[in-house]
Amino acid sequence: MAEKRDFDKRERRPRKRPSKLLEGDTKLNYKNVELLSNFITERKKIAPRRMTGCTALQQRQVAQEIKKARYMALLPYVVSHN
């Protein structure tokens, strides 16, 4: 009985998705708003690694570039409510 539970846990492990960053030869830059908008949610929050599929190093770089773009007013901090 214990063997069956261990087997079930191994099967439920989610598969790692490839990162959107690794597609093609794209450079990560705060001026590339189209690329950075893939890494924020509808509420304009930075998406977590489990959603983006980035490595830890890539996620830190993405977050840094998003923050630069927000500071330069290329990306919004929050959703505008009218």
N, CA, C and O atoms as a MOPAC input file, in Angstrom:
PM7 MOZYME 1SCF
protein

 N      0.82900 1    -1.20000 1     0.00000 1
 C      0.00000 1     0.00000 1     0.00000 1
 C      0.86500 1     1.25200 1     0.00000 1
 O      0.54800 1     2.21700 1    -0.69600 1
 N      1.94800 1     1.25500 1     0.76500 1
 C      2.83400 1     2.41800 1     0.82700 1
 C      3.53400 1     2.64200 1    -0.50800 1
 O      3.81600 1     3.77900 1    -0.88600 1
 N      3.81500 1     1.54300 1    -1.22500 1
 C      4.47300 1     1.66800 1    -2.52900 1
 C      3.58800 1     2.39500 1    -3.52800 1
 O      4.08600 1     3.15600 1    -4.35800 1
 N      2.29100 1     2.17200 1    -3.45900 1
 C      1.37700 1     2.81300 1    -4.40300 1
 C      1.34700 1     4.33400 1    -4.18600 1
 O      1.29500 1     5.09100 1    -5.15500 1
 N      1.37900 1     4.78400 1    -2.93600 1
 C      1.37200 1     6.21700 1    -2.64800 1
 C      2.62800 1     6.89400 1    -3.19500 1
 O      2.54400 1     7.97700 1    -3.77400 1
 N      3.79200 1     6.26300 1    -3.01700 1
 C      5.03200 1     6.82300 1    -3.53900 1
 C      4.97700 1     6.92200 1    -5.06200 1
 O      5.46400 1     7.89200 1    -5.64200 1
 N      4.39600 1     5.93800 1    -5.69200 1
 C      4.28300 1     5.93600 1    -7.14900 1
 C      3.36900 1     7.06200 1    -7.62000 1
 O      3.65300 1     7.71300 1    -8.62500 1
 N      2.25800 1     7.29800 1    -6.89000 1
 C      1.32400 1     8.35900 1    -7.26100 1
 C      1.97700 1     9.73100 1    -7.15300 1
 O      1.72400 1    10.59300 1    -7.99400 1
 N      2.80100 1     9.95100 1    -6.15100 1
 C      3.45000 1    11.24700 1    -5.97200 1
 C      4.39900 1    11.55000 1    -7.13000 1
 O      4.48700 1    12.69400 1    -7.57600 1
 N      5.10100 1    10.54500 1    -7.61300 1
 C      6.04000 1    10.75300 1    -8.70900 1
 C      5.31500 1    11.12000 1   -10.00000 1
 O      5.83300 1    11.90100 1   -10.79900 1
 N      4.13900 1    10.57200 1   -10.20900 1
 C      3.40200 1    10.84100 1   -11.44500 1
 C      2.80100 1    12.24200 1   -11.47200 1
 O      2.63500 1    12.80600 1   -12.55400 1
 N      2.47400 1    12.81300 1   -10.34000 1
 C      1.79800 1    14.10500 1   -10.29000 1
 C      2.75000 1    15.28800 1   -10.45500 1
 O      2.28900 1    16.42400 1   -10.56100 1
 N      4.04700 1    15.05800 1   -10.47900 1
 C      5.00900 1    16.15700 1   -10.58200 1
 C      4.82200 1    16.88400 1   -11.91500 1
 O      4.87600 1    16.25400 1   -12.97100 1
 N      4.60300 1    18.19900 1   -11.88100 1
 C      4.36600 1    18.92700 1   -13.13400 1
 C      5.62300 1    19.01900 1   -13.98200 1
 O      6.74500 1    18.98500 1   -13.47600 1
 N      5.40700 1    19.13400 1   -15.27500 1
 C      6.50700 1    19.24200 1   -16.21000 1
 C      6.98100 1    20.68100 1   -16.30100 1
 O      6.17300 1    21.61000 1   -16.26700 1
 N      8.29400 1    20.86900 1   -16.41800 1
 C      8.84400 1    22.21300 1   -16.56500 1
 C      8.56400 1    22.71800 1   -17.96900 1
 O      8.86000 1    22.03900 1   -18.95300 1
 N      7.98800 1    23.92100 1   -18.06100 1
 C      7.75100 1    24.53800 1   -19.35600 1
 C      8.99300 1    25.29600 1   -19.80500 1
 O      9.67000 1    25.89900 1   -18.97300 1
 N      9.30600 1    25.28400 1   -21.07700 1
 C     10.45000 1    26.08500 1   -21.52100 1
 C     10.14700 1    27.57100 1   -21.38200 1
 O      9.00000 1    27.99800 1   -21.51100 1
 N     11.17100 1    28.33500 1   -21.12200 1
 C     11.01400 1    29.75800 1   -20.89300 1
 C     10.70500 1    30.50300 1   -22.18000 1
 O     11.17500 1    30.13800 1   -23.25700 1
 N      9.90200 1    31.55700 1   -22.04900 1
 C      9.63000 1    32.41700 1   -23.19600 1
 C     10.88000 1    33.20100 1   -23.57700 1
 O     11.02800 1    33.64900 1   -24.71400 1
 N     11.77000 1    33.35700 1   -22.61000 1
 C     13.00300 1    34.09700 1   -22.86200 1
 C     13.91200 1    33.36700 1   -23.83500 1
 O     14.62100 1    34.00000 1   -24.61700 1
 N     13.89600 1    32.04200 1   -23.79600 1
 C     14.83300 1    31.26300 1   -24.58400 1
 C     14.41200 1    31.09900 1   -26.03500 1
 O     15.16500 1    30.53100 1   -26.82600 1
 N     13.24300 1    31.57500 1   -26.40400 1
 C     12.77900 1    31.43800 1   -27.78300 1
 C     13.54200 1    32.40200 1   -28.67800 1
 O     13.43500 1    33.61700 1   -28.51400 1
 N     14.30100 1    31.87600 1   -29.61000 1
 C     15.03500 1    32.72400 1   -30.54300 1
 C     16.23600 1    33.38700 1   -29.89200 1
 O     16.67800 1    32.99000 1   -28.81400 1
 N     16.74800 1    34.39100 1   -30.55800 1
 C     17.92200 1    35.10900 1   -30.06400 1
 C     17.50200 1    36.50200 1   -29.61700 1
 O     17.88100 1    37.49600 1   -30.23700 1
 N     16.71900 1    36.57800 1   -28.54400 1
 C     16.21700 1    37.85900 1   -28.05800 1
 C     17.05400 1    38.33700 1   -26.88700 1
 O     17.43000 1    37.55400 1   -26.01400 1
 N     17.33900 1    39.61400 1   -26.87700 1
 C     18.06600 1    40.22600 1   -25.77100 1
 C     17.05400 1    40.81000 1   -24.79200 1
 O     16.06200 1    41.41600 1   -25.19700 1
 N     17.31000 1    40.62700 1   -23.52500 1
 C     16.44000 1    41.16700 1   -22.48600 1
 C     16.84000 1    42.61200 1   -22.23100 1
 O     17.96700 1    42.88700 1   -21.81900 1
 N     15.90500 1    43.54700 1   -22.47900 1
 C     16.18000 1    44.96400 1   -22.33100 1
 C     14.89800 1    45.64800 1   -21.87400 1
 O     13.80100 1    45.23500 1   -22.25200 1
 N     15.03100 1    46.68200 1   -21.07100 1
 C     13.84600 1    47.37500 1   -20.56200 1
 C     13.08100 1    48.08600 1   -21.67000 1
 O     11.90100 1    48.39400 1   -21.49800 1
 N     13.72800 1    48.35500 1   -22.80400 1
 C     13.05800 1    49.02400 1   -23.91900 1
 C     12.16800 1    48.07000 1   -24.71400 1
 O     11.29700 1    48.51700 1   -25.46000 1
 N     12.37500 1    46.77500 1   -24.56300 1
 C     11.58800 1    45.77100 1   -25.27900 1
 C     10.31100 1    45.48300 1   -24.47900 1
 O     10.21700 1    44.47900 1   -23.77300 1
 N      9.34200 1    46.37700 1   -24.60500 1
 C      8.12600 1    46.30600 1   -23.80100 1
 C      7.26400 1    45.10700 1   -24.20500 1
 O      6.60100 1    44.51100 1   -23.35700 1
 N      7.26700 1    44.75500 1   -25.47500 1
 C      6.46700 1    43.61200 1   -25.92700 1
 C      6.92400 1    42.32200 1   -25.26300 1
 O      6.09200 1    41.50800 1   -24.86100 1
 N      8.22100 1    42.12300 1   -25.14200 1
 C      8.74300 1    40.92400 1   -24.48900 1
 C      8.44500 1    40.95900 1   -22.99400 1
 O      8.02500 1    39.95200 1   -22.42500 1
 N      8.65600 1    42.09600 1   -22.35900 1
 C      8.44800 1    42.19200 1   -20.91700 1
 C      6.97800 1    42.05500 1   -20.53700 1
 O      6.66800 1    41.60200 1   -19.43500 1
 N      6.07600 1    42.43600 1   -21.42200 1
 C      4.64900 1    42.31300 1   -21.10200 1
 C      4.21600 1    40.85100 1   -21.00700 1
 O      3.16500 1    40.55800 1   -20.43500 1
 N      5.01000 1    39.92500 1   -21.55900 1
 C      4.71200 1    38.50500 1   -21.40300 1
 C      4.96600 1    38.02000 1   -19.98300 1
 O      4.45300 1    36.97500 1   -19.58400 1
 N      5.74400 1    38.76300 1   -19.22400 1
 C      6.13200 1    38.34500 1   -17.88800 1
 C      5.37800 1    39.06800 1   -16.79200 1
 O      5.76100 1    38.97700 1   -15.62600 1
 N      4.30700 1    39.79100 1   -17.13200 1
 C      3.46400 1    40.41300 1   -16.11300 1
 C      2.03200 1    39.90700 1   -16.28100 1
 O      1.61700 1    39.53800 1   -17.37900 1
 N      1.28900 1    39.89600 1   -15.18400 1
 C     -0.07700 1    39.39600 1   -15.20600 1
 C     -1.04200 1    40.48400 1   -15.65300 1
 O     -0.62300 1    41.60300 1   -15.94900 1
 N     -2.32200 1    40.16600 1   -15.70400 1
 C     -3.34700 1    41.14000 1   -16.09100 1
 C     -3.44000 1    42.26700 1   -15.07400 1
 O     -3.82700 1    43.38600 1   -15.41200 1
 N     -3.08800 1    41.97200 1   -13.83700 1
 C     -3.11000 1    42.97800 1   -12.77000 1
 C     -1.80200 1    43.75000 1   -12.69900 1
 O     -1.58900 1    44.52700 1   -11.76900 1
 N     -0.91700 1    43.53900 1   -13.68400 1
 C      0.37700 1    44.22600 1   -13.82900 1
 C      1.38400 1    43.86100 1   -12.75600 1
 O      2.27300 1    44.65200 1   -12.44200 1
 N      1.25200 1    42.66900 1   -12.19200 1
 C      2.23400 1    42.16900 1   -11.23600 1
 C      3.23800 1    41.29900 1   -11.98200 1
 O      2.90500 1    40.72200 1   -13.01800 1
 N      4.44200 1    41.19900 1   -11.47900 1
 C      5.46200 1    40.35300 1   -12.10100 1
 C      5.06900 1    38.89700 1   -11.88000 1
 O      4.83600 1    38.47500 1   -10.74700 1
 N      4.99900 1    38.14000 1   -12.95600 1
 C      4.57000 1    36.74600 1   -12.88300 1
 C      5.64700 1    35.89600 1   -12.21100 1
 O      6.83600 1    36.14000 1   -12.41200 1
 N      5.24900 1    34.90300 1   -11.41600 1
 C      6.22100 1    34.05200 1   -10.74300 1
 C      6.88400 1    33.06000 1   -11.69900 1
 O      6.42800 1    32.85800 1   -12.82400 1
 N      7.95000 1    32.45800 1   -11.23300 1
 C      8.71300 1    31.50700 1   -12.04800 1
 C      7.87400 1    30.32300 1   -12.49800 1
 O      8.05400 1    29.81700 1   -13.60600 1
 N      6.96600 1    29.88000 1   -11.65100 1
 C      6.16500 1    28.70500 1   -12.00800 1
 C      5.25500 1    28.98200 1   -13.19400 1
 O      4.84700 1    28.05100 1   -13.88900 1
 N      4.93100 1    30.25400 1   -13.43700 1
 C      4.11100 1    30.60800 1   -14.59300 1
 C      4.96300 1    30.87800 1   -15.83200 1
 O      4.57500 1    30.51400 1   -16.94200 1
 N      6.11400 1    31.50900 1   -15.65000 1
 C      6.93700 1    31.90100 1   -16.79800 1
 C      7.84400 1    30.78700 1   -17.27100 1
 O      8.18300 1    30.73200 1   -18.45300 1
 N      8.24700 1    29.89400 1   -16.37600 1
 C      9.14900 1    28.81900 1   -16.75700 1
 C     10.59800 1    29.25800 1   -16.80800 1
 O     11.43400 1    28.54400 1   -17.36300 1
 N     10.91800 1    30.41100 1   -16.24700 1
 C     12.29400 1    30.92000 1   -16.24400 1
 C     13.11400 1    30.21500 1   -15.16400 1
 O     12.57700 1    29.64800 1   -14.21300 1
 N     14.43000 1    30.27000 1   -15.34500 1
 C     15.31900 1    29.84100 1   -14.27600 1
 C     15.38800 1    30.97700 1   -13.25200 1
 O     14.87100 1    32.06800 1   -13.49400 1
 N     16.02000 1    30.72000 1   -12.12300 1
 C     16.10800 1    31.73600 1   -11.07200 1
 C     16.87700 1    32.95900 1   -11.55900 1
 O     16.48100 1    34.09200 1   -11.28400 1
 N     17.96400 1    32.73700 1   -12.27400 1
 C     18.76700 1    33.84500 1   -12.78800 1
 C     17.97900 1    34.65600 1   -13.80500 1
 O     18.00300 1    35.88700 1   -13.77000 1
 N     17.28200 1    33.97900 1   -14.70700 1
 C     16.47100 1    34.67900 1   -15.71000 1
 C     15.34700 1    35.45900 1   -15.05100 1
 O     15.03100 1    36.57000 1   -15.47800 1
 N     14.73500 1    34.88900 1   -14.00800 1
 C     13.63000 1    35.56400 1   -13.33100 1
 C     14.10700 1    36.84600 1   -12.66900 1
 O     13.40400 1    37.85600 1   -12.69800 1
 N     15.29900 1    36.81600 1   -12.07100 1
 C     15.84600 1    38.02400 1   -11.45500 1
 C     16.12800 1    39.08800 1   -12.51000 1
 O     15.88300 1    40.27200 1   -12.28100 1
 N     16.64100 1    38.67100 1   -13.66400 1
 C     16.91200 1    39.62100 1   -14.74600 1
 C     15.61700 1    40.21700 1   -15.28300 1
 O     15.54100 1    41.41800 1   -15.54100 1
 N     14.60500 1    39.38100 1   -15.44900 1
 C     13.31000 1    39.85600 1   -15.93300 1
 C     12.72300 1    40.86900 1   -14.95800 1
 O     12.24000 1    41.92300 1   -15.37100 1
 N     12.76200 1    40.55600 1   -13.67400 1
 C     12.21300 1    41.46300 1   -12.66000 1
 C     12.95000 1    42.79800 1   -12.67300 1
 O     12.32700 1    43.85300 1   -12.55900 1
 N     14.26700 1    42.75700 1   -12.81100 1
 C     15.05900 1    43.98500 1   -12.82800 1
 C     14.70200 1    44.84300 1   -14.03500 1
 O     14.56700 1    46.06000 1   -13.91100 1
 N     14.54500 1    44.21900 1   -15.20700 1
 C     14.22600 1    44.96200 1   -16.42400 1
 C     12.79900 1    45.51300 1   -16.38200 1
 O     12.54600 1    46.60400 1   -16.89400 1
 N     11.86300 1    44.77100 1   -15.77700 1
 C     10.49100 1    45.26100 1   -15.62700 1
 C     10.47800 1    46.48500 1   -14.71900 1
 O      9.76900 1    47.45400 1   -14.98800 1
 N     11.25800 1    46.44200 1   -13.64800 1
 C     11.32300 1    47.58000 1   -12.73700 1
 C     11.91900 1    48.80400 1   -13.41300 1
 O     11.47700 1    49.92700 1   -13.17300 1
 N     12.92800 1    48.59000 1   -14.26300 1
 C     13.50000 1    49.71500 1   -15.02100 1
 C     12.46000 1    50.30400 1   -15.97200 1
 O     12.32900 1    51.52300 1   -16.07900 1
 N     11.72100 1    49.43200 1   -16.66100 1
 C     10.70600 1    49.90000 1   -17.60700 1
 C      9.59100 1    50.64400 1   -16.88500 1
 O      9.06500 1    51.62200 1   -17.41800 1
 N      9.22100 1    50.21000 1   -15.70000 1
 C      8.20700 1    50.91500 1   -14.92000 1
 C      8.70800 1    52.29700 1   -14.51200 1
 O      7.96900 1    53.28000 1   -14.57500 1
 N      9.96600 1    52.36200 1   -14.09600 1
 C     10.54100 1    53.63800 1   -13.68400 1
 C     10.58000 1    54.62800 1   -14.84800 1
 O     10.38600 1    55.82700 1   -14.65300 1
 N     10.83000 1    54.12700 1   -16.04800 1
 C     10.88000 1    54.97400 1   -17.24200 1
 C      9.48000 1    55.19900 1   -17.83700 1
 O      9.35500 1    55.81800 1   -18.89300 1
 N      8.44200 1    54.70900 1   -17.17700 1
 C      7.03400 1    54.85600 1   -17.57800 1
 C      6.72500 1    54.15500 1   -18.89100 1
 O      5.86300 1    54.59800 1   -19.65000 1
 N      7.43200 1    53.05500 1   -19.16000 1
 C      7.11600 1    52.25200 1   -20.33900 1
 C      6.08900 1    51.16400 1   -20.01000 1
 O      5.33900 1    50.72000 1   -20.87900 1
 N      6.06900 1    50.74700 1   -18.75900 1
 C      5.11100 1    49.75800 1   -18.26800 1
 C      4.40000 1    50.35200 1   -17.05000 1
 O      5.01000 1    51.09900 1   -16.28500 1
 N      3.11600 1    50.02700 1   -16.86200 1
 C      2.40700 1    50.54600 1   -15.68800 1
 C      2.71400 1    49.75200 1   -14.41800 1
 O      3.04200 1    48.56700 1   -14.46900 1
 N      2.60000 1    50.43100 1   -13.29100 1
 C      2.75600 1    49.75000 1   -12.00300 1
 C      1.48700 1    48.99800 1   -11.63800 1
 O      1.55300 1    47.88100 1   -11.12300 1
 N      0.32400 1    49.60200 1   -11.90100 1
 C     -0.96600 1    49.00800 1   -11.52900 1
 C     -1.93800 1    49.15100 1   -12.68100 1
 O     -1.67100 1    49.85700 1   -13.65400 1
 N     -3.07100 1    48.47200 1   -12.56100 1
 C     -4.14600 1    48.58300 1   -13.54300 1
 C     -4.86200 1    49.90400 1   -13.32000 1
 O     -5.16400 1    50.25600 1   -12.18000 1
 N     -5.13300 1    50.62400 1   -14.36700 1
 C     -5.85100 1    51.89700 1   -14.20900 1
 C     -7.34500 1    51.60900 1   -14.05300 1
 O     -7.92700 1    50.85900 1   -14.83700 1
 N     -7.94700 1    52.20500 1   -13.04400 1
 C     -9.37700 1    52.05800 1   -12.78700 1
 C    -10.07200 1    53.36300 1   -13.13300 1
 O     -9.80500 1    54.40200 1   -12.53000 1
 N    -10.95900 1    53.29800 1   -14.10100 1
 C    -11.68100 1    54.51600 1   -14.51600 1
 C    -13.08000 1    54.52200 1   -13.99100 1
 O    -13.82900 1    55.46700 1   -14.24100 1

